[in-house]
Amino acid sequence: MYIGGLMGCKGDAYTSERALNQEEAIAFHSWQASLFKSVGVDFLYAGIMPVLSEAIGMAVAMSDTDIPYIISFTIQRNGKLIDGHTINDAIYYIDNHVSNKPVCYMTNCVHPDIVYEALSHKFNQTQMVKNRFWGIQANTSRLSYKELDGAKNLRISSAVDLGKAILRLKSDYHLKIFGGCCGTDSRHMEEIAGISKVV
């Protein structure tokens, strides 16, 4: 069993409102990263980071702890973060701004079909994305962040449908880490666990 320290953006992960610039992010996130280090967590995980500036600052704060860490982006169908940076560019800039690179990059709180579309854009069809983008914690809804934000009813897809969508990501883009986010329950997790064993 591994114990992780979960961190996230200061503002709204779906809209990027109140996002921090790089220097603000280093100052804001360093105290929490240091606290996690003091209690001996095995790894750090930054969930749905919507803008590159705060993601870089978050990565610097995590890198300085010498603890393995993962950066997970807020990703849209257009293949970009909320601030318009491509997945490829976000990975490039972070990898070149830290002394200790993330173990890998991921996305979470998004449906696998949206991630599949995001990765299919030519600007994300790079060796860097193939080598560094490893996983998804899936939302069961196919709706966009904008459509989901403030929605009054839970929107889900079946466990089988979610499993098929994740299998397509694994088969075509060779992702390695799979998990559940909003809308998932034991049925979805059992399906994902079964799919993850498929070669």
C-alpha positions in Angstrom: 0.0 0.0 0.0 1.2 3.5 -0.9 0.2 6.7 0.8 -0.2 9.7 -1.4 -0.6 13.4 -0.7 -3.4 15.0 -2.7 -3.0 18.6 -3.7 -4.9 20.9 -6.1 -5.2 24.3 -7.6 -6.3 27.3 -5.4 -9.1 28.4 -7.6 -11.8 26.7 -9.8 -10.3 23.7 -11.7 -13.1 23.7 -14.2 -12.9 27.4 -15.2 -9.4 28.5 -14.0 -10.9 31.4 -12.1 -8.5 32.6 -9.3 -5.7 30.6 -10.8 -2.2 31.5 -9.6 0.8 32.6 -11.5 4.0 30.7 -11.2 5.6 32.6 -8.3 2.3 32.7 -6.4 1.8 29.0 -6.9 5.3 28.2 -5.5 4.6 30.2 -2.4 1.1 28.9 -1.9 1.7 25.2 -2.5 5.2 24.8 -0.9 3.8 24.7 2.7 1.5 21.8 1.9 4.1 19.9 0.0 6.5 20.3 2.9 3.9 19.2 5.3 3.3 16.0 3.3 7.1 15.4 3.3 7.2 15.8 7.1 4.7 13.0 7.6 6.4 10.7 5.2 4.0 10.2 2.3 5.2 8.0 -0.6 4.1 10.2 -3.4 2.4 13.5 -4.2 -0.5 14.0 -6.7 -1.7 17.3 -8.1 -5.3 16.9 -9.3 -6.9 18.7 -12.2 -4.6 21.6 -12.8 -6.3 24.0 -15.3 -3.5 26.5 -16.2 0.2 26.0 -16.9 1.4 28.8 -14.7 0.0 27.3 -11.5 0.9 23.8 -12.7 4.6 24.8 -13.1 4.6 26.4 -9.6 3.0 23.3 -8.2 5.6 21.2 -9.8 8.4 23.3 -8.4 7.0 23.0 -4.9 6.6 19.2 -5.3 10.0 18.8 -6.9 11.8 20.6 -4.0 10.5 17.8 -1.6 12.4 15.1 -3.5 9.2 13.0 -3.2 7.9 11.3 -6.5 5.0 13.2 -7.8 2.4 13.3 -10.6 0.8 16.3 -12.3 -2.8 15.8 -13.6 -4.3 18.4 -16.0 -7.8 19.7 -16.7 -8.1 18.6 -20.3 -10.6 19.6 -22.9 -11.7 18.0 -26.2 -9.6 20.5 -28.1 -6.5 18.9 -26.7 -5.6 21.8 -24.4 -5.7 22.9 -20.8 -8.3 25.6 -19.8 -5.7 28.3 -20.5 -5.1 27.1 -24.1 -1.8 25.3 -23.7 -1.5 22.0 -25.5 -0.8 18.8 -23.5 2.5 18.6 -25.3 3.5 22.1 -24.4 2.4 21.8 -20.8 4.6 18.7 -20.3 7.6 20.3 -22.1 7.5 23.5 -20.0 7.1 21.7 -16.7 9.8 19.1 -17.4 12.2 22.0 -18.2 11.3 24.1 -15.1 12.0 21.6 -12.3 15.0 19.9 -11.0 13.1 16.6 -10.4 10.6 15.9 -13.2 7.2 14.4 -12.4 7.0 10.6 -12.6 4.3 11.1 -15.3 1.4 13.3 -16.3 -2.3 12.4 -16.1 -5.8 13.9 -16.3 -8.8 13.4 -14.0 -12.5 14.3 -13.7 -13.0 13.8 -17.4 -14.5 11.1 -19.6 -12.1 8.8 -21.5 -13.8 9.8 -24.8 -12.9 13.4 -24.2 -9.3 12.4 -23.5 -9.2 10.2 -26.6 -10.2 13.2 -28.7 -7.7 15.4 -26.9 -4.9 13.1 -27.6 -5.9 12.6 -31.3 -5.0 16.2 -32.2 -1.8 16.3 -34.2 -0.1 18.7 -31.8 -0.4 16.1 -29.1 0.8 13.2 -31.3 4.3 13.6 -30.1 6.9 11.4 -28.6 6.9 13.5 -25.5 3.2 12.9 -24.9 3.5 9.2 -25.7 6.4 8.9 -23.2 5.1 11.1 -20.4 1.3 11.1 -20.4 0.3 7.9 -18.6 -3.1 7.9 -17.0 -6.7 9.0 -16.3 -9.0 9.1 -13.3 -12.2 9.0 -15.3 -15.5 10.9 -14.9 -18.4 8.8 -16.0 -20.1 11.7 -17.8 -19.2 12.6 -21.4 -20.2 16.2 -20.8 -17.6 19.0 -20.9 -16.4 20.8 -17.8 -18.6 23.8 -18.8 -21.7 21.6 -19.1 -20.9 19.7 -15.8 -20.1 22.8 -13.7 -23.2 23.6 -11.6 -25.3 20.7 -13.1 -28.2 19.8 -10.8 -28.3 16.1 -11.8 -25.7 13.4 -11.8 -24.8 12.3 -15.3 -23.2 8.9 -15.6 -22.4 6.2 -18.2 -22.7 2.5 -17.5 -19.7 0.6 -16.1 -19.4 -1.4 -19.3 -19.4 1.7 -21.5 -16.8 3.4 -19.3 -14.7 0.2 -19.4 -14.8 0.1 -23.2 -13.8 3.8 -23.4 -10.9 3.2 -21.1 -9.8 0.1 -23.1 -9.7 2.2 -26.3 -7.4 4.7 -24.5 -5.2 1.9 -23.3 -5.1 0.1 -26.7 -4.5 3.2 -28.9 -2.5 5.5 -26.5 -1.0 2.9 -24.2 -2.0 4.6 -20.9 -0.8 2.8 -17.8 -2.8 4.3 -14.8 -6.6 4.0 -14.6 -8.9 5.1 -11.9 -12.3 6.6 -11.1 -13.5 10.1 -10.3 -16.9 11.7 -10.3 -19.9 9.3 -10.9 -17.9 6.1 -10.4 -18.9 3.4 -7.9 -17.8 -0.1 -7.2 -19.3 -1.3 -10.5 -17.2 1.1 -12.5 -14.1 0.3 -10.6 -14.5 -3.4 -11.0 -14.9 -2.9 -14.8 -11.8 -0.7 -14.9 -9.8 -3.2 -12.9 -10.8 -5.9 -15.4 -10.0 -3.8 -18.4 -6.6 -2.8 -17.0 -5.5 -6.5 -17.1 -6.2 -6.7 -20.8 -3.0 -6.8 -22.8 
